[in-house]
Amino acid sequence: MAEEGVVSGFIKNLRRALRCWRRDPRLPVVVLAIWALETIPIALSLNTHTVGLGLLGSVFMLATLGFLGALRVWYLEIEEGRRVPGAEVYALSRSLWKRFFGLGVYTVVLMLVPSIAFAAIRSANAVAGTIALFVLLLVVDVMLTFATVVLSFFEMTAGEAVRYSWAVTKAQWPASAPYVIVAPLALHLTFMVVPATEMPVAVYLVVSLAIALLALLCKGATVLFSSDRYFASADEPALPSPPPPMT
């Protein structure tokens, strides 16, 4: 069989992810409900400068960290023709919370020093500082792309997951390129061109919703891409252990 093209393979997996939505519409409905609980308070806080609303959205975001992993397992279960009970999704979200909280802490620590440096650059040159921060955020997202997948199925430290993610990205390059670039580029480029604080609430919500839907499709495509190359099934994932993956 001829090697599948990078773009055509990515589009095929986006379509597979979209078919998962049709097979089990609960997945996008739950994701959009969580998005609304997290994003609407934050959007209102940016417009009204009400700190409490921003904190409320952040609390919802923190509480649903485990769902980031459950979502990826859910996609793979749908692809394999299984309807996952809601109680199982909830239980899985709870069990994965600690792993994704650890990944969040690891990411914050990883970004701390560069962010301080970029803030200093921005105080001297706003354009240069903004571009530098954009590059930092893009690099971090690239590093995390497959870390979120592996943490959904395997128990390991955040550092191991990030190293694993980087190994997968290199091993599967250039096929991995769209998965690590498309969604982060859309997110960070959009809000770099028009900062969220300068958008009317309605516009911010529409833009955020569009990016959230694109990100949701990309997450599904990414786990399906990973599954095709490394997993036996959702019940018995077969990633090489310990990392890095096979090349």
SULRA-V180255 format. One record per residue. N is the residue number from 1. SS is DSSP state (hx for helix, st for strand, lp for the rest). PHI is phi in degrees with one decimal (NA if undefined). BURIAL is I if it has 9 or more other ideal C-beta (glycine too) atoms within 8 Angstrom, else O. Layout:
BEGIN
n/ss/phi/burial
N/SS/PHI/BURIAL
N/SS/PHI/BURIAL
END
This chain:
BEGIN
n/ss/phi/burial
1/lp/NA/O
2/lp/-66.0/O
3/lp/-65.2/O
4/lp/-73.4/O
5/lp/-66.0/O
6/hx/-61.5/I
7/hx/-69.2/O
8/hx/-64.8/O
9/hx/-66.8/I
10/hx/-64.1/I
11/hx/-62.9/O
12/hx/-60.8/I
13/hx/-72.4/I
14/hx/-62.6/I
15/hx/-66.0/O
16/hx/-63.2/I
17/hx/-64.2/I
18/hx/-65.2/I
19/hx/-64.5/O
20/hx/-61.9/I
21/hx/-61.8/I
22/hx/-69.5/O
23/hx/-69.4/O
24/lp/-140.5/I
25/lp/-61.3/O
26/hx/-61.1/O
27/hx/-60.9/I
28/hx/-65.7/I
29/hx/-64.5/O
30/hx/-63.6/I
31/hx/-62.3/I
32/hx/-68.8/I
33/hx/-64.5/O
34/hx/-65.3/I
35/hx/-56.7/I
36/hx/-64.1/O
37/hx/-64.6/I
38/hx/-85.8/I
39/hx/-87.3/I
40/hx/-61.0/I
41/hx/-60.0/I
42/hx/-66.5/I
43/hx/-61.9/I
44/hx/-66.8/I
45/hx/-66.9/I
46/hx/-65.8/I
47/hx/-81.7/I
48/hx/-102.7/O
49/lp/58.5/O
50/lp/-96.9/O
51/hx/-62.6/O
52/hx/-59.4/O
53/hx/-66.8/I
54/hx/-62.9/I
55/hx/-64.9/O
56/hx/-61.4/I
57/hx/-61.8/I
58/hx/-66.4/I
59/hx/-64.0/O
60/hx/-60.8/I
61/hx/-62.6/I
62/hx/-65.9/O
63/hx/-66.8/O
64/lp/-102.5/I
65/lp/-55.8/I
66/lp/-63.3/I
67/hx/-66.9/I
68/hx/-58.1/I
69/hx/-82.4/I
70/hx/-59.3/I
71/hx/-58.5/I
72/hx/-69.5/I
73/hx/-64.5/I
74/hx/-58.8/I
75/hx/-55.5/I
76/hx/-69.1/I
77/hx/-64.0/I
78/hx/-63.4/I
79/hx/-58.4/I
80/lp/-88.9/O
81/lp/88.4/O
82/lp/-105.3/O
83/lp/-91.5/O
84/lp/-84.0/I
85/lp/-61.3/O
86/hx/-57.5/O
87/hx/-63.1/O
88/hx/-71.1/O
89/hx/-62.4/I
90/hx/-63.3/O
91/hx/-63.5/O
92/hx/-66.6/I
93/hx/-59.5/I
94/hx/-65.6/O
95/hx/-70.4/O
96/hx/-93.6/I
97/hx/-57.7/I
98/hx/-61.8/O
99/hx/-62.6/I
100/hx/-78.8/I
101/hx/-64.6/I
102/hx/-60.8/I
103/hx/-65.2/I
104/hx/-63.3/I
105/hx/-62.8/I
106/hx/-59.7/I
107/hx/-65.9/I
108/hx/-60.9/O
109/hx/-63.0/O
110/hx/-61.7/O
111/hx/-90.4/I
112/hx/-59.3/O
113/hx/-64.5/O
114/hx/-58.4/O
115/hx/-63.7/I
116/hx/-63.8/O
117/hx/-63.8/O
118/hx/-70.5/I
119/hx/-64.3/I
120/hx/-65.7/I
121/hx/-63.4/I
122/hx/-66.7/I
123/hx/-66.1/O
124/hx/-88.9/O
125/lp/-148.6/O
126/hx/-60.4/O
127/hx/-67.1/O
128/hx/-62.5/I
129/hx/-64.5/I
130/hx/-65.6/I
131/hx/-65.1/I
132/hx/-62.8/I
133/hx/-66.2/I
134/hx/-59.1/I
135/hx/-63.1/O
136/hx/-59.3/I
137/hx/-62.5/I
138/hx/-65.6/I
139/hx/-62.1/O
140/hx/-62.3/I
141/hx/-62.6/I
142/hx/-60.3/I
143/hx/-65.2/I
144/hx/-90.7/I
145/lp/-51.4/I
146/lp/-91.5/I
147/hx/-63.5/I
148/hx/-66.2/I
149/hx/-69.6/I
150/hx/-66.0/I
151/hx/-68.4/I
152/hx/-71.4/I
153/hx/-119.3/I
154/lp/-132.2/O
155/lp/-89.4/O
156/lp/-157.0/I
157/lp/-75.0/O
158/hx/-61.8/I
159/hx/-61.5/O
160/hx/-62.3/I
161/hx/-64.3/I
162/hx/-66.9/I
163/hx/-63.7/I
164/hx/-62.2/I
165/hx/-58.3/I
166/hx/-64.9/I
167/hx/-65.2/I
168/hx/-64.2/I
169/hx/-56.7/I
170/hx/-71.0/O
171/hx/-64.9/I
172/lp/-100.4/I
173/lp/-68.6/O
174/lp/-91.6/O
175/lp/-60.2/I
176/lp/-78.8/I
177/hx/-54.3/I
178/hx/-62.5/I
179/hx/-70.6/I
180/hx/-92.0/I
181/hx/-112.6/O
182/hx/-59.2/I
183/hx/-65.0/I
184/hx/-60.0/I
185/hx/-63.7/I
186/hx/-61.8/I
187/hx/-65.6/I
188/hx/-73.5/I
189/hx/-67.6/I
190/hx/-60.0/I
191/hx/-81.5/I
192/hx/-80.1/I
193/hx/-67.6/O
194/lp/-127.5/O
195/lp/-56.6/O
196/hx/-57.5/I
197/hx/-68.0/O
198/hx/-98.8/O
199/lp/-92.9/I
200/lp/-60.2/O
201/hx/-54.6/I
202/hx/-61.3/O
203/hx/-65.8/O
204/hx/-57.8/I
205/hx/-66.9/I
206/hx/-64.5/O
207/hx/-63.2/I
208/hx/-63.2/I
209/hx/-64.9/I
210/hx/-60.9/O
211/hx/-67.7/I
212/hx/-63.4/I
213/hx/-67.5/I
214/hx/-62.5/I
215/hx/-62.5/I
216/hx/-63.9/I
217/hx/-62.6/I
218/hx/-65.5/I
219/hx/-62.7/I
220/hx/-64.1/I
221/hx/-61.5/I
222/hx/-67.3/I
223/hx/-70.0/I
224/hx/-71.1/I
225/hx/-59.0/I
226/hx/-63.4/I
227/hx/-61.0/I
228/hx/-61.0/O
229/hx/-99.4/O
230/hx/-130.1/I
231/lp/-99.5/I
232/lp/-82.4/O
233/lp/-166.1/O
234/lp/-65.7/I
235/lp/-77.9/O
236/lp/-131.4/O
237/lp/-61.3/I
238/lp/-122.1/O
239/lp/-67.9/I
240/lp/-55.8/I
241/lp/-133.1/O
242/lp/-79.3/O
243/lp/-62.2/I
244/lp/-82.0/I
245/lp/-74.7/I
246/lp/-64.7/O
247/lp/-116.3/O
END
